[in-house]
Amino acid sequence: MGTPPGVVDWLAQFTQSLTDLTLQNGGALSNFGMILLTFIATMSLIGIAVRMTSWSVHLGGHRSVSLDELRTFLFRLLFCCVVEHYWVTNLPGANFGFNRMFSYVAAAIAQVLDQSQLNQLNALLANAAHNTPVPTVFAPMESICYWFVQGFLGLASGILFLINCSSFIFYAVAALFGPLMIPLYMTETFRGKFLHFVEVLLSLAMIRAVAAAFIFVWSQFLIGFMNQTFQGNYSIGSWIANLVPFLTIFTAFILNMVLVPSITQMIFGGGAGVAGKVGEMAEKLVALGAAGA
């Protein structure tokens, strides 16, 4: 058997590239957000001034503005200004801004759950695929088994990459609109929109953490199963002998990974379930493959 090619950590490279892109372009809407914040704050002040004038009786009655109302207005304005300023600018004493805060927390959780398990699992799948010999064209059954195994190994690796990368992409896209959502905190009518945006951002970031939890639980089981079952012998005969348990276990693993966005939405709320659409095609392929088998 040849030595398996070096496993390229595409996820780490993709994450770094997306982080750099977020840092460079995360404030694309910051100026527009400040304009929107200024407009909303100005309209609020005008509303307060109108209510304090004597002729406001024609608009519903004159009433004084309490100190608590002014304090609340100033607090919300200060809050929005601080969040707008530090949306892409690093917070004091930290190496991230508000736009990457939830992503940073999710990365820390994934690190606690030992994200290196993902690299070990990817290396195992790559090693198994590389060391499975290609059968001759005169052995059709072995050829079918070979391509079936390669398809499942590739699908498992693809799902791992797809779920993790989709969480980064959706989070980065949602974070771009942060400067537009922050000023809504100033208003009574649309404050819920801002709070919902925060919930969605948290949910999208936590897809990575939940995926790490699934990998943490599944990786040792899959690694132990592959090592004990094949013991480094990935011949076609060995695959045929263990095809049924292999397909059963990997089907369960793939379906579990597809459900990661939905599980994240159940735990954290928000819109993480939308990210599950990226796995629907894989789920259908697994179902078709199982039916064909």
N, C-alpha and C positions, 0 to 999 in steps of 0.2 A: 504494500500500500504506500502511496505517496504521502508526503507530509502535507497536511491541510494548509491552505493558504492562510496568511494572517488575517484575522478577523478585524475588519475596519469598523470602528465605533462610529457608525453613521449617525446614531442618535445624539451622541455628544457633539459631533461636528455640526449637526443641524441645529441643536439647541444653542450652541455658541453663536452661530450665524444669525439665528433669529433674535437672540439677545442683543447682538450688535445692531441689528436692523431696528429693533424696538428702541434702543437708546438713541439712534441717529434720527429716527423719524417719529418717535413717540409723542413729540410735542408739535406735530404738524398742525393740529387744531387748537393749540394753546392760545394763540392770538385771538382767534375767533371766540374761544371760550371766555377770554377776558372781556371782549366786547359785549358778549351776551350777559356776563355778570354785571358789567357796568350799566347796561340797559335795564336789567331787572332791578338792580339796586336803586337806580334813578327813578324808575316808575314807582317803586315802593315808597321812596321819600316824597314823591309828588302826591301819592295817595294819602300819606300821613299829613302832609301840609294842607291838602284839600279838606280833610276831615276836621282840621283845627280852625278853619276859617268860618266866619259867621254866616256866609252865604251857602255853606254846605247843608243848611237846613232844607234847601230845595232839592238836595240829592240824597235825602234820607235822614237828615237830622244832624245837628252839631254835637260833637262830643270831644272831650279832651283826650290826648294821648298819654297813657300812663308811662311811668318810668320803666316798668317791667317790659312794656312793648318795645320801647327804644333800646333797652338792654338786650332783648332777644334779637332785634334787628341787627345791632352792632356785633353780637356774638356770631350770628349766622354769616354776616358779611366777612368778619375776620376769619372764620372757619373756611369759607369758600376761597378767600384770597390765599390763605396758607396752603390749602390743598392744590389750588391751581399752580402756585409757584413751585411747590415741591412734587408736582405730578411726574416730571421727568428729571428734575434736579435731585441729587442725592440728599436724603435727610441728614441732619447733623449727626455725626457719629456713625453713619451707616453708609453702605455702598449701593443703595438702591433708593428709588423714589417711590411715591405712592402707586405709580403705575405698575411696578413690579413687586409690590409688597406681598400680595397673596401668592404670587409665583415663587418668591423667595421662601415663604413659609412652607409651601408644598415641596420645594426642593429640599428643605431641611428635614421634613418628614420622610421623604424618600431616602435621604441619606441615612436617617436613623434605621429605616427598614432595610438598609444594606442594598443600595442600588447596584452594587457589583454583582448581585445575583443575576441581573439581566445580562451582563457581559458573559458570565459563566454559561447561562442557558443558550445565548446566541452562539457561543463558541462550541458548545455541545452539538447543536443542530448543524452548524457548519461542518464540524468534524464528521458527523454521521453522513451528511450528504456527500462530502468529498470522498469518503472511504467506502462508499457503496459502489461496487464495480458495475460498469455498464454491460448488460448482457448482449449476446450476439443476436442478430436478426433471426437466427434459426431457433430461438427459444422464445416464442411469443408469450407464454405464460409468465416467464421470468421478466420479460420486457414490460408487460402490464404491471407486474408487482413493482418493478423498479420505478416506473413513472408515477405510479400511485403513491409510493413512499416519498419520492422527491417532491410531488405536489403537496403532500401534507406537511412535510418539513418546511417547504417554502412558504406555505400558507401560515403556519405557526409563526415563522420569523416575520412575515409580512404583517400579521395582526399585531405583534409586539411593537413593531415600528410604527404602524398606522395609528394605533390608539395613543401612543405617547406623543407622536408628532402632531396629531390633530388637536390635542389639548393645547400645545404651544401655539399653533396657528390661530385657533379660535380665541385664545386668551389675548394674543397680540392684537387681533382685529378688534376685539371688544375694548381693550385698553386705549386704543386710538380715540375712541369717542368719549373718554373720560372727561376732557375739558369742556365738552358740551353738556354733559350730564350734571357736573358739579354745581353750576349756577341754579339748577332747578331746586336745590335745597333751600333757596331763599324764598320760594313761593309756597303757599299753603296748598294750592291745587296740585302741583306737580312734584311735591317733595317725595311722594311715594315712588315716583319714577326713578329718582336718584337712589333711594334705598333698594329698589329692585335691581338697579344696575350693579350696586355693590354686591348683592347676593349672587347675581349671575357671574360676576367677575370671580368671586370666591369659588363658586361651583366649577367653573371652567378650569381654574388653577388646580383644584383638588383632584381633577381627573388623573393627573400625574401621580399624586399621592396614593389614590385608590389602586391605580395600576401597579404601583410599587408594592402595595400590600398583597395584591393577587399574585404577583411574581414571587414575593417573599414566601408565600404559602405553597405555591405550585412548584417553584424551581427545584427545591431539594427533593421533592417527590419525583419529578420528571428526571432529574439527574440520577437519582438512585435507581429508578426503574430502568433507564437506558443502560447504566453501567452494570447492573446485576443481570439484566436480561441478555444483553449482547456481549458484555465483557470485551469490548473492543472489536468484536467480530461482526462486521456489517456486510457479510456476504449475502447474496440473494437467497440462499437456502435458509440462512438465519432469519432474514426478513419474512420469508414465507411461513416459517414455523411460528413466528410471533406476530403475524400481521393483525390478527383479530384483537389481542389486547392492546397493541400499539395504536390501532385506529380508534378503539374505544376511549382510551385515555386521552389521546390528542384531540379527539372530537370534543370531549368534555372540556379540555383546556381552552380550545379555540372559542367554544361557545361562552365560556366564563369570561374570557377577555373581551368578547363582543359586548357583553353586558356591563362592562366597567362604567361607561357613561351613565347608563340608567341607574346603576347602584349609587354612583356619585350624586345624582339628582335626588335619589331617595334620602341620602344622608344629609346633604348640604342644601338641597333645594336648588333654586336657580334654573338655568337653562342647559345644564350639562347633558341632559338627555338628547338634545339636538345633535350633539357630537356622535351619538350612537348610530346616526344615519350612515356614517362612513363604514360601519361594520356590517350593514345589511347585506351587501353583495357577498361578503365573505361568508356570512351565515347561510345564505342561499346556496353558495358553492359547497359548503360542508353538507348541507341537507341533500343536495343532488348527488354528492360523492357517496354519502352513506346509503342513499337509495340505490345507487348503481352497484354498490358492493353487495 
